[in-house]
Amino acid sequence: MYRRPLIAVTAAWTAGLAVALLHPSGSMALCLGAALAATGFCLYSGRRPPSSAGRAVRWAAMLWAALVIGTLYGAWTEGRNISLLPQALKTAAGEPDGAPVTASGTIVSTVERDGDKVSFKLKLGEIRDGRTGHTETAGTTETTETTGTIGTTGIAGIAGATRNTGTTGGLPSLSESGSDEEQADANSFSERDEIVQVQLKLAAEEEIGIVGGWQRGDRIRLAGNLEQPAGPRNFGGFDYRRYLHNHRIHWLLTAQGASQAKVTPLAGFSLRLPLHWADRLRSGMALELDRIFDDKDAGYLKGLIIGMQDDLDPGTYRDFSKLGLTHILAISGMHVAVFVGCLLFLLARLRLTRETSLTAALLLVPLYVLLTGAGPSVIRAGLMSMIGLYASRRGVLKDGLHLLCAAGLMMLLWNPYNLADVGFQLSFLVTAGLLVFVPLAAPLLSALPKRLRGAVAVTAAAQLVSFPLTICYFNQFALLSFAANLALVPFISFVVLPAGTAALLLAPVWKAGASGLAYAVHGMNRATFAAVDGCADLAGSMIWPSPSPLWIAAYYGLLYGLLKSLSLRADRRNAPVFGIDETRPLNPGLLKKIEAERRKGTNDVRSRALGLSASLLAASLAGLLVFGYRTAFLSAEGSVSFLDVGQGDSILIETPSGGHILVDGGGTVSFGKKEPWRMRRDPYEVGRKTLVPLLKKRGIHRLDAVILTHGDQDHAGGLQAVLEEIPVSALLFNGTIADTDAYRKLMQTALDKKVRLYAVHRGMRLAPDGSTTIEFLGPEGGKGAAGANGGEREELPVCKEQNNRSVVFKLTLSGRSFLFTGDMEKEQERDMVAAQAASRSGTAPAEHVDVLKVAHHGSRTSSSEQWLRYWNPATAVISVGKNNLYGHPGQEVLDRLTAAGTEICRTDRQGEVQMRIEDGTLQVRHRLEEPAQAEPTQQNR
């Protein structure tokens, strides 16, 4: 450690930075703890010899200073990462959320298009509020229009420029109104660069060509609406607001049509000119790849060669993801290494001196970084390469960990929020793991051929190091990942990548040669896709819940200890018995006997100790993995989670025995048929984008049952992704077939996946465990079981109107009752109440449930007074989308629930609603805070 101060200082500084950015409340506690630890270390060192004690004290002080400075730097960065647009745009009309504005500024990111959606980042230079405000001047009220200037040179901020117009309204001048405190706030805003995320929806196909010419550095004036980014609406859901916050973005600017924008191309000298040129060159390279390759190959090679993943086939990406191969599709250290290696090889063939070759490579690496998009992983690799090339040029090359730490420090000093970037974390940890673990793993593979030994060691180390972050962020790990990486990564890196790049470079100067090479690359890609596609279904993906930071730290500690013990043991076994200068007997038999006796005498005790420690560490690591793999239960007595899937239903039931039952899966409802140019490559689908990630994040390895209440898309649509990605034991449905292609595909997928199908009906009962019962109250009749394993099947009727065929059931969970109703309407409610009353003859004419899932998202066609009076629910949950087009829930339904004294929970206002049973009581929590005053609900149509 004393010989590697940069590594220790980087670790301490990064730890402080991480606490300040990710857990601000613990910053002072960390500093205090570090100070106490440093003090204790210094006192302990005072008992040691003076020289070593002084060195220990200096080290303690240095590490403590690095930790505190990192914490303070992170806290300072987080404190400045705020938006002053709310203050600048606040008028009598209220906060700026949803306000119409006209903004102008500079495009500071690549312009990405997916179908009719265009997105980019805009650094504001000027903003105008489209609402009307009034200011009081000398006893009279004047209408003013104000333009705020934000960062004309990256530093100049909003300076109110008020002018009387008499007809138009706008933002009151910050420089001419408000208190001194407000003026100070305006000045502090002027010291920041305000960036907004622009989301533009194209109005016509002709606009594709217009936005295709926009580049970084162009000036743009755009009219649209400001919106706040959405936070997570489910526990553990993706936090888009926090994601943008880490990129110093606090607002979305949405606009309709390219006609709302006026763009002025970058002219003259600017610091953004290199980025502008790089974007134009990348666009030209992308067009060239489109010309010489077909669509699938071009999209794949764009990601592989120039880091553009916009056109990558979503199905191909999912197959690569199942095998843990997505890192090959993002520009990273491997790509930079191939680039530098090929470049040095070519320069050597040109007979340039070593010093000249290293200098040329050093100068060309930044250009490669720019051309490939300058993501965190390629910046890290580029910095490491540049530092390594410079150090090699000067003859002062240090070890790899020093290079890695130097690159990391520079990136984090420039942008501390890189620390929260998944690509940054994976890139640095995997690189550090290769530097640390490959030397430890190499002695364990001595039996393998030398060439294979290195590849196996590198692949195994990368898999072991990336495993915790892979399951933390993606919640799955493929058992075939090691084999796939070992076989495909070298082939893609050292064959496909250079060949594809060569075809791209040859295309402008030798079309015939480029075409021949492209044909060869096409064949290699076909083989790659076939191998990936064939292995993806056999990948054996394991679903893991997201582990805690403590679990990840324990994993790395145990892994290092295990490999270190095994490596030392292997070194002792493989160590030569005789020294170089020792005399050895000529008799082979005597030589073997002496070697055996000396090995037994010198290695036996320590080898056994190392073997025992390795066994204990392996057992501890196995226990840690088992502990991490288990599903995290909300409550030992069971829970029910009403997930927020927009305008649809999806409920997760967890039983006391650890069973999981999913009721419905939500679904994305589309209206009408879109024009082909509007279709997106990977459109939003609630099952794949929301439901499946939530289930995986909670570590649900298998669903014991899926209950599909009926076949409407907002209940059944999301289950397609569930069946494809999560094992399901049984699917319970209403015994009919919905007349849609999506529903037929869902049922066929269930048959292909060997899911048992059951058509349920009134009178059926299930008992998943001793504390859980499910009593089906509807629909009437039924077709029994539809076998998924080749058993006898009956023809199921096609039912167009599914609402009144909804599966209705009562769940009793640890003494608490829940009623699930699908989209049943008043007619089915009336018949069910009559049937229930008849079956309960001689008893009370009404029942009681603790929780009612309100039917049909609170539509006025359901939840009649008779129904509510019969069940007398204590709490009602309405699963409904925010700002839905149907006006759900109906006001009259809310009035009936309120009159019945029922507490109302709504997913549109509260997000996910979780109900946990603890000590026999029902504990309710929800993801979002409900507004203090609810606005009137629109009547259902």
Summary of the structure (lengths in Angstrom):
residues: 941
radius of gyration: 32.5
end to end distance: 71.3
largest distance: 116.2
contacts: 3086
relative contact order: 0.05
helix: 50%
strand: 16%
